[in-house]
Amino acid sequence: MKTKTLTTSRKPAPSKFATDAERWNAIVQRDSQADGKFYYSVKTTGVYCRPSCAARLALRKNVAFHDSCAAAERVGFRACKRCQPNGRALAEEYAAKVAAACRAIETAEETPGLDALAKAAAMSKFHFHRVFRKITGLTPKAYSKAHRAERMRKELPKRNTVTEAIYGAGFNSNGRFYAESAQMLGMKANNYRRGGAGEAIRFAVGECSLGSILVAASAKGVCAISLGDEPDKLVKDLQDSFSNAQLIGGDQEFEQVVARVVGFVEAPRVGLDLPLDVRGTAFQRRVWKALRDIPAGATTSYTDIAKRIGSPGAVRAVAGACASNPIAVAIPCHRVLRNDGHLSGYRWGVERKRALLGKERGA
């Protein structure tokens, strides 16, 4: 099969917020992604702030930019009491509290209630619930269910019976599990225990400017998008991932789904509004949720993602979650760069990563 040649330009990715225009725009937008990248001072008030500060927008002529708090303080500015730029970023504080709540949910014998989680975070129930959902993409209750489902998926293949797996995963009764089992596993427990036997996965292979593209979907939503040069290899990889599922070649209706994904690859700013069937550990899902929050045309680093999910020491684990992402472009792991702004590995090839970013930037 004829393969497509990708552009191999190796220009380094430009640093975000490097110019005064970009910095001023970040202040106008109150862009929290700029926090820590630079600070700004206002000569009429004598204070300096984070770019995301909610204070009234100053006139551009009164604003100066600084690379650090120390630089702003050396020329006589004092820290804003509202955004506290010389303290811990509020977003980081929230992320750390949510990460602690996630660990509490994951390690508890009995799932802690919203009251207990909010109290431990020193927040009101309403505020904690809203912050938790914003960071993880799930409510605390849904996160707890997702974690329990993850434990159940691990227990089922290694137990002799479904009942043993139920208690091994921490359920107190069969009834409580079976009330949630279909939604939790996507199929009957016995089918899951047999490796997904009976689950139907539709798929089709198309062509785009990046080569061949495979799209697969369960009854819940798109569960795989893969890129490559050899269609047969993409199909084989899908078979390996869903070894006991029933793979069904896509009909004309499903090919329209593939066409929408191809259209998104070629023009990423149009967006992709398709349901996803995201399958991964609780940690991977937190990372993938953070990736989906990165807008087209923007990039971030593995370190920033680790901080955003409240696990600043888990940079390598974040990189691993990006590498194991099964849904290319819809979960945009290509928007994550090294700390120095250069491209790093990409499951479907660094040149495809470069090409995707070029399309998003209008290059």
C-alpha positions as CSV (number, residue, x, y, z in Angstrom):
1,M,0.0,0.0,0.0
2,K,1.2,3.5,-0.9
3,T,2.2,5.4,2.3
4,K,2.2,9.1,2.7
5,T,5.2,11.2,3.5
6,L,4.9,13.6,6.4
7,T,6.6,17.0,6.6
8,T,9.8,16.6,8.6
9,S,10.5,20.2,9.6
10,R,12.3,20.3,12.9
11,K,11.8,23.8,14.0
12,P,11.5,23.9,17.8
13,A,8.0,24.7,19.2
14,P,7.8,28.4,20.1
15,S,7.6,29.1,23.8
16,K,4.2,30.1,25.0
17,F,3.9,33.6,26.7
18,A,7.3,34.6,25.3
19,T,6.1,37.9,23.8
20,D,4.5,40.9,25.5
21,A,1.5,40.5,23.2
22,E,1.0,36.9,24.3
23,R,1.4,37.9,28.0
24,W,-1.0,40.7,27.8
25,N,-3.6,38.5,26.1
26,A,-3.2,35.9,28.9
27,I,-3.9,38.7,31.4
28,V,-7.0,39.8,29.5
29,Q,-8.2,36.2,29.3
30,R,-7.2,35.6,32.9
31,D,-5.5,32.4,31.7
32,S,-4.5,30.2,34.6
33,Q,-2.1,28.2,32.3
34,A,0.1,31.3,32.4
35,D,0.4,31.3,36.2
36,G,3.9,30.7,37.2
37,K,5.2,31.4,33.7
38,F,5.4,35.2,34.3
39,Y,3.9,37.9,36.6
40,Y,2.7,41.4,35.9
41,S,2.9,44.7,37.9
42,V,0.7,47.7,37.8
43,K,2.5,51.0,38.4
44,T,-0.6,52.9,39.6
45,T,-1.3,50.4,42.4
46,G,2.3,49.3,43.2
47,V,1.3,45.6,43.3
48,Y,2.2,42.6,41.1
49,C,-0.2,39.7,40.3
50,R,-0.6,36.4,38.6
51,P,-2.0,36.5,35.0
52,S,-5.2,34.9,36.3
53,C,-5.8,37.5,39.0
54,A,-9.5,38.4,39.1
55,A,-8.8,42.1,40.0
56,R,-10.1,44.8,37.7
57,L,-8.1,44.9,34.4
58,A,-5.4,47.6,34.5
59,L,-4.6,49.9,31.5
60,R,-2.0,48.3,29.2
61,K,0.2,51.4,29.5
62,N,0.5,50.8,33.3
63,V,1.4,47.2,33.1
64,A,5.0,45.6,33.1
65,F,6.0,42.0,32.9
66,H,8.3,40.1,35.2
67,D,9.8,36.5,35.0
68,S,9.6,35.9,38.7
69,C,8.2,37.3,42.0
70,A,11.7,38.3,43.0
71,A,12.2,40.3,39.9
72,A,8.9,42.2,40.6
73,E,9.9,42.8,44.2
74,R,13.4,44.0,43.3
75,V,11.9,47.0,41.5
76,G,9.6,47.9,44.4
77,F,6.3,46.1,43.8
78,R,4.5,44.2,46.5
79,A,2.4,41.0,46.2
80,C,-1.3,41.3,45.5
81,K,-3.3,40.2,48.5
82,R,-6.1,38.9,46.3
83,C,-4.2,36.4,44.1
84,Q,-1.1,36.0,46.4
85,P,1.4,35.5,43.5
86,N,4.2,34.7,45.9
87,G,2.2,31.9,47.5
88,R,0.8,28.6,46.2
89,A,-1.4,28.9,43.2
90,L,-5.0,28.4,44.0
91,A,-5.3,25.9,41.1
92,E,-2.4,23.9,42.5
93,E,-4.0,24.0,46.0
94,Y,-7.3,22.8,44.7
95,A,-5.6,20.1,42.6
96,A,-3.7,18.8,45.7
97,K,-6.9,18.7,47.7
98,V,-8.7,16.8,45.0
99,A,-5.7,14.4,44.7
100,A,-5.8,13.8,48.4
101,A,-9.6,13.1,48.2
102,C,-8.9,10.6,45.3
103,R,-6.4,8.8,47.5
104,A,-8.8,8.7,50.4
105,I,-11.5,7.2,48.1
106,E,-9.0,4.6,46.7
107,T,-7.6,3.4,50.0
108,A,-10.8,3.4,52.1
109,E,-12.6,0.2,53.0
110,E,-15.9,2.1,53.0
111,T,-16.2,4.9,50.5
112,P,-16.1,8.2,52.4
113,G,-19.2,10.4,51.9
114,L,-19.2,13.9,50.5
115,D,-19.4,15.5,54.0
116,A,-16.2,13.7,55.1
117,L,-14.3,14.5,51.9
118,A,-15.3,18.2,52.0
119,K,-14.4,18.5,55.7
120,A,-10.9,17.0,55.0
121,A,-10.4,19.5,52.2
122,A,-11.5,22.4,54.5
123,M,-14.2,23.4,51.9
124,S,-18.0,23.5,51.8
125,K,-19.7,20.5,50.3
126,F,-21.0,22.5,47.3
127,H,-17.6,24.1,46.6
128,F,-15.7,20.9,47.0
129,H,-18.1,19.0,44.7
130,R,-17.8,21.7,42.0
131,V,-13.9,21.8,42.2
132,F,-13.6,18.0,42.3
133,R,-15.8,17.6,39.2
134,K,-13.9,20.4,37.3
135,I,-10.5,18.8,37.9
136,T,-11.4,15.1,37.5
137,G,-14.4,15.3,35.1
138,L,-16.3,13.2,37.6
139,T,-18.3,13.8,40.7
140,P,-16.9,12.3,43.9
141,K,-19.6,9.6,43.8
142,A,-18.8,8.8,40.1
143,Y,-15.1,8.7,40.8
144,S,-15.7,6.2,43.6
145,K,-17.7,4.1,41.2
146,A,-15.0,4.3,38.6
147,H,-12.4,3.2,41.1
148,R,-14.5,0.3,42.3
149,A,-15.1,-0.7,38.7
150,E,-11.4,-0.6,38.1
151,R,-10.8,-2.9,41.1
152,M,-13.6,-5.2,39.9
153,R,-12.1,-5.5,36.4
154,K,-8.8,-6.5,38.0
155,E,-10.4,-9.1,40.3
156,L,-12.7,-10.8,37.8
157,P,-10.0,-12.5,35.6
158,K,-8.1,-13.9,38.6
159,R,-10.9,-15.2,40.7
160,N,-12.7,-18.5,40.4
161,T,-16.1,-17.1,40.6
162,V,-17.8,-13.7,40.2
163,T,-18.8,-13.8,43.9
164,E,-15.2,-14.0,45.0
165,A,-14.4,-11.1,42.7
166,I,-17.3,-9.0,44.2
167,Y,-16.0,-9.3,47.7
168,G,-12.3,-9.0,46.6
169,A,-13.2,-5.6,45.0
170,G,-14.7,-4.4,48.3
171,F,-18.4,-4.8,47.7
172,N,-20.4,-5.7,50.8
173,S,-23.1,-7.6,49.0
174,N,-23.9,-9.2,45.7
175,G,-27.0,-7.1,45.3
176,R,-25.0,-3.9,45.5
177,F,-22.7,-5.0,42.7
178,Y,-25.3,-6.4,40.4
179,A,-27.3,-3.2,40.6
180,E,-24.4,-1.4,39.0
181,S,-22.6,-4.2,37.1
182,A,-23.8,-3.5,33.5
183,Q,-22.9,0.2,33.7
184,M,-19.7,-0.6,35.6
185,L,-18.3,-3.2,33.2
186,G,-20.2,-2.5,29.9
187,M,-21.3,-6.1,29.8
188,K,-22.4,-9.0,32.1
189,A,-19.8,-9.9,34.7
190,N,-19.4,-13.5,33.4
191,N,-18.7,-12.1,29.9
192,Y,-16.1,-9.7,31.2
193,R,-14.4,-12.5,33.2
194,R,-14.1,-14.4,29.9
195,G,-12.1,-11.5,28.4
196,G,-15.0,-9.5,26.9
197,A,-16.6,-12.3,25.1
198,G,-19.9,-11.2,23.6
199,E,-19.0,-7.5,23.5
200,A,-19.5,-6.0,20.0
201,I,-16.9,-3.5,18.7
202,R,-17.6,-1.8,15.3
203,F,-14.6,-0.5,13.4
204,A,-13.6,0.9,10.0
205,V,-10.3,2.1,8.5
206,G,-10.0,5.3,6.4
207,E,-7.3,7.5,5.0
208,C,-6.2,11.0,6.0
209,S,-3.2,13.2,5.4
210,L,-1.4,11.4,8.3
211,G,-1.8,8.0,6.7
212,S,-4.3,5.3,7.6
213,I,-6.7,5.9,10.5
214,L,-8.8,3.2,12.4
215,V,-11.8,4.2,14.4
216,A,-13.6,1.7,16.7
217,A,-16.6,2.0,18.9
218,S,-18.5,0.0,21.5
219,A,-22.2,0.6,22.3
220,K,-21.1,3.3,24.7
221,G,-18.9,5.3,22.3
222,V,-15.5,5.6,20.4
223,C,-13.1,3.3,22.2
224,A,-10.1,3.5,19.9
225,I,-8.6,5.8,17.2
226,S,-5.3,4.7,15.8
227,L,-2.9,6.1,13.2
228,G,-0.4,4.3,11.0
229,D,0.9,3.4,7.6
230,E,-0.4,-0.2,7.4
231,P,-4.2,-0.7,7.8
232,D,-3.8,-4.5,8.4
233,K,-1.5,-3.7,11.4
234,L,-4.0,-1.3,12.8
235,V,-6.7,-3.9,12.6
236,K,-4.4,-6.5,14.2
237,D,-3.6,-4.2,17.1
238,L,-7.4,-3.7,17.6
239,Q,-7.9,-7.5,17.7
240,D,-5.1,-7.8,20.3
241,S,-6.7,-5.1,22.5
242,F,-10.2,-6.7,22.3
243,S,-9.1,-10.3,21.9
244,N,-12.4,-11.9,22.9
245,A,-14.8,-9.2,21.7
246,Q,-16.8,-9.6,18.5
247,L,-15.3,-7.2,15.9
248,I,-17.7,-6.0,13.3
249,G,-16.7,-4.2,10.1
250,G,-18.3,-0.8,10.0
251,D,-21.3,-0.2,7.7
252,Q,-22.1,2.9,5.8
253,E,-23.5,4.7,8.9
254,F,-20.3,3.9,10.9
255,E,-18.1,5.1,8.0
256,Q,-19.7,8.5,8.6
257,V,-18.2,8.5,12.1
258,V,-14.8,7.8,10.5
259,A,-15.4,10.7,8.1
260,R,-16.1,13.0,11.1
261,V,-12.8,11.9,12.8
262,V,-10.9,12.4,9.5
263,G,-12.4,15.9,9.2
264,F,-11.3,16.7,12.7
265,V,-7.7,15.6,11.9
266,E,-7.6,17.8,8.9
267,A,-9.3,20.8,10.6
268,P,-8.9,20.4,14.4
269,R,-10.5,23.7,15.3
270,V,-13.9,22.5,14.2
271,G,-14.0,20.2,17.2
272,L,-15.1,16.6,17.5
273,D,-18.5,16.0,19.3
274,L,-18.6,12.2,19.6
275,P,-19.2,10.1,22.7
276,L,-16.1,8.3,24.0
277,D,-15.8,5.0,25.8
278,V,-12.7,5.8,27.9
279,R,-11.2,2.7,29.4
280,G,-8.3,3.1,31.8
281,T,-7.3,3.3,35.4
282,A,-8.5,6.1,37.7
283,F,-5.1,7.8,37.3
284,Q,-5.1,7.5,33.5
285,R,-8.6,8.9,33.3
286,R,-7.5,11.9,35.4
287,V,-4.6,12.5,33.0
288,W,-6.8,12.0,29.9
289,K,-9.4,14.4,31.3
290,A,-6.7,17.1,31.8
291,L,-5.5,16.5,28.2
292,R,-9.0,17.1,26.8
293,D,-9.0,20.5,28.6
294,I,-6.1,21.7,26.5
295,P,-7.5,23.8,23.6
296,A,-6.6,23.2,20.0
297,G,-3.4,25.2,19.1
298,A,-2.2,25.2,22.7
299,T,0.5,23.0,24.3
300,T,1.6,22.1,27.8
301,S,4.2,19.9,29.5
302,Y,4.1,16.6,31.3
303,T,5.1,18.6,34.5
304,D,2.2,21.0,34.1
305,I,-0.3,18.1,33.6
306,A,1.1,16.4,36.8
307,K,0.6,19.6,38.7
308,R,-2.8,20.1,37.3
309,I,-4.1,16.7,38.5
310,G,-2.5,17.3,41.9
311,S,0.3,14.8,41.6
312,P,3.4,17.0,40.9
313,G,5.8,14.1,41.5
314,A,4.1,11.8,39.0
315,V,5.6,13.3,35.8
316,R,6.8,9.9,34.5
317,A,3.4,8.3,35.3
318,V,1.8,11.1,33.3
319,A,4.0,10.4,30.4
320,G,3.1,6.7,30.7
321,A,-0.6,7.6,30.6
322,C,-0.1,9.7,27.5
323,A,1.8,6.8,25.9
324,S,-1.0,4.4,26.6
325,N,-3.8,6.6,25.4
326,P,-5.9,4.5,23.0
327,I,-7.9,7.3,21.4
328,A,-5.7,9.5,19.3
329,V,-6.6,13.2,18.6
330,A,-9.9,13.0,20.6
331,I,-7.7,12.7,23.7
332,P,-5.0,15.1,22.5
333,C,-1.8,13.7,24.0
334,H,0.0,15.2,21.0
335,R,-0.4,18.6,22.8
336,V,2.0,17.6,25.6
337,L,5.7,18.6,25.0
338,R,8.9,18.3,27.0
339,N,9.6,21.0,29.5
340,D,12.0,22.7,27.1
341,G,9.2,22.9,24.5
342,H,10.6,20.2,22.2
343,L,8.6,17.3,20.9
344,S,9.0,13.9,22.7
345,G,7.7,10.5,21.9
346,Y,4.3,9.9,20.5
347,R,2.5,6.5,20.2
348,W,1.8,7.1,16.5
349,G,5.1,8.7,15.6
350,V,6.7,12.0,16.4
351,E,6.3,13.2,12.8
352,R,2.5,12.8,13.1
353,K,2.7,14.7,16.4
354,R,4.5,17.5,14.6
355,A,2.0,17.5,11.7
356,L,-1.0,17.6,14.1
357,L,0.4,20.5,16.0
358,G,1.1,22.3,12.7
359,K,-2.5,21.9,11.6
360,E,-3.8,23.2,14.9
361,R,-1.5,26.3,14.7
362,G,-2.6,26.9,11.1
363,A,0.9,26.2,9.7
